[in-house]
């Protein structure tokens, strides 16, 4: 084989490699946290205020999980108070494993059922409205 064919073979392998990498990268799944992240970023001050209100409570929310459910226990000030609660288990690795639940209750605990395939790292994001004020709590949780 002459050197001309070797150069042609080298360039052909290079072009095939580039085409393969473009094909594989275009098939990669890229999930955004939210599709309207820019609008939410503009309103982020309300989340900061809600976090400060939640931090001002006598104790933090307690999130515990077992195989069947995630249990969220509210502080003493929030017991026997009517609250509209939104719980979002945000799976960092796979958007399809996210769980959202909304509950209106005066109970001290909120329970979110889990599926057996809900293993992995999650951000637990809890927002609730009580006595006309918004509260926000966020915690990382590893489900086994």
N, C-alpha and C positions, 0 to 999 in steps of 0.2 A: 504494500500500500504506500502510495507516495504521500509527501507532506501536504499536498493540496487536499487530498481526501481526509487526512487527519484533521486539518483545520475545519473543513466542512462538517465532519463528525462532531468536533468540539462545539462549534456554534449551534448545531442542531440539538445536541444534548442540553446546552444552555437555554435555548428557546423553549424546549419542551419542559425544562425545569421551571422556568418563569411562568409558563402557561399553567402548569400544575399548581404552583403556589397561588396564582390568582384565583383559580377555580376553588381551591380549598379555603382560601380566606373569604371568598364571597359566600360560601356555604356556612360560615361560622355564625352562630346565633349570638346576637348582641342585644341583651335586654337592658332597657333604660329603667331606672327606678320608677319614674313617672313620665308619661309623654309630655306633660306640661310643666316641666321642671323650671322653666324660666319664670312663669307666672308665680309658681310656688316660692321661688327664691325672692321675688319682690315682696311677698307677704310673710317672709320668715321672721320678722320682728314679732308677730303675734305668737309664733311658736316659742321664741325666746321668753316672752312675757309669761306664757302658759307654763314653761319649764320653771321659771322663777317662782311662780305661785305653788307649783307642786313641790319644789325644794323647800318652801317656807312652811310646809306642813310638819307636824311633830315627828313623823317617821315616813320613810320611803314606802312605796308600794313593794309588796313582796310577790315575786313570780316564782312559782315552783311547778315542775313538770314531772309527770310519770309517763307510762306508755300510753295511757288513754286520754289524758287531758292536761291542759295548762290551767293552773289556778292562780288568780290574781287576788291578793288580799289588800284592801284599801286601809289607809290609816284610820285612827279612831275618829277624827273629825268628819270623815266621810261615811261613817256607819250611820244607818237610819236616815240618810239624806238621799232624796231622789236625784239620780244622776243618769245622764245619757252617756253611755260609754261606747267607745269604738276601739277595738283591739285589732292590730295588724301585726301578724307574724310575717316579717319580710325575710324570705330566704335569699341570702346573698348570692348563692350559686345558681339558683333555678327559679325563675319567676312562676313557673307552674306549681311550685310547692307553697306559694304564699297562701296565707289564711287570713280572711277578714271576717270580723263578726261585730255586729252592733247590738247593744243591749240597753234597755232602760230599766233600771232597778234601784231599789233602796237597800239591797243586801250589801253586806260587807265584802262579799267575794263574787267574782265573776269566773266562770269556768268555760274554757274553750276546748271542745273535743278535738283530739288529734287522730290522724290516721297512722297506720303502722309504717308507711313510707315517709313520714315526716322526720326523718333523721337528718342531723346536720346542724350547721350554725345558722342562727336566726337573730334578727333584731326584733325585739318585742317593743312595739310602739303603741302606747295607750294614751288616748285622749278622752277626756270626760268633761262634761259641763255640769256644774252643781252650784246652786245659789246664784245663778247669773254670771258665774266666772268660768273661764276655760282653763283646764289643767292639761299638762303634757308630761309623759314619763317615757323614757327610752332606756332599754337595757339589752345587752347581748346575752344570748342564751344558747347553750349547746344541747340539743335533744339527742338522746342515745337510744 
